[in-house]
Amino acid sequence: MAPRILITGASGFIGGRVAAAATAAEAGPVRLLVRGPLAPAKYTGPKYTGPKYTGPEGAGPADAGPEGAPAAETVPGDLRDPDSLRRACEGADVLIHCASAIGGDEETARAVNDEGTRALVDAAVRAGVTRIVALSTASVHGRGPFRAAAPGTLPIAPVSAASRTRAAGERHVMEAGGTVLRPHLVYGAGDRQFVPGMVRLLGALPRPLDGGASLHSLTEVGALARVLLAAALSPDTQAGPYHVDHPDPVSAGELLAVGEELLAHRAGPRRGPALDVTAARALLAAHPFAVHHLGMLAVDHWFSDDRPWKELGCDPGPGFAEGIAGHLEWYRSALGPARTAAPGTS
């Protein structure tokens, strides 16, 4: 039989892509745990050609699902409601956990990311789920610098409420023999954090920013969704953590050039000598959000792990310059209307 796949966080930026990819792949019946009205992302990436589910060790290969598989089933639930988690897990074979609380207060983060994940894992284990894959973040390692950091070489050293509680949630998954995926920066249509935050940082400065020579790991959201699905279906998936990032790191200069392009679309091009990080930090002293983003850009955050691409048979897709190009129109729309010239000017 094909696996019955339960996905949490399917109304979110990444979880929505995973839900759409799982449905498009016809990998098996898909169930989505949702808190409210759901409009899952339409899958527009390449056809999924990754591993098929083979069930527990020793089981024979499973059917990948019938032609014209039905749309995903949705079930109401909340990570803070253990009864709803038990109902959602009933009959599931595979769990892909993408739900998390990123903003808000520490109490909410703990209730969702730590205690909620523990309750979900407990429910999945009791229901007989055979594979648990959870989306986490490289920020559980702290703020760097990290340069070509290999798997298993970094301590867990989170500094924010979100990353502390997500690190706690990871432990529940791994104690149950599950797999954790830790991307660093994720971009693409639907991103409300990374690229918009970079544009906000630049908009708080009077001139362009010279971010230095730091290198950063990025993943396009569609590629990350494919890895999450492959990790849930492949017999080669290992228990424990993976870093999931495009093999080629991206320089701060490349990132900032995209940020300046998007800022110019909204507010017009800027001129003048670029500010270095020290000068920018002094100017941003009253803007904690911008100071945080500046600190991240100023030092290396480069993680090296080729297992998602080699062992799980996934394609990382094009590099950043080509990958971001397909999403720029969405970012322009999301960031606001284009600047228009005043009458009589050009």
Secondary structure, 3 states (H helix, E strand, C coil): CCCCEEEECCCCCCHHHHHHHHHHHCCCCEEEEECCCCCCCCCCCCCCCCCCCCCCCCCCCCCCCCCCCCCCEEEECCCCCHHHHHHHHCCCCEEEECCCCCCCCHHHHHHHHHHHHHHHHHHHHHHCCCEEEEECCHHHHCCCCEEEECCCCCCCCCCCHHHHHHHHHHHHHHHCCCEEEECCEEECCCCCCHHHHHHHHHHCCCCCECCCCCEECEEEHHHHHHHHHHHHHCCCCCCEEEECCCCCCEEHHHHHHHHHHHHHHHHCCCCCCCECHHHHHHHCCCCHHHHHHHHHHHCCEEECCCHHHHCCCCCCCCCHHHHHHCCHHHHHHHHCCCCCCCCCCC
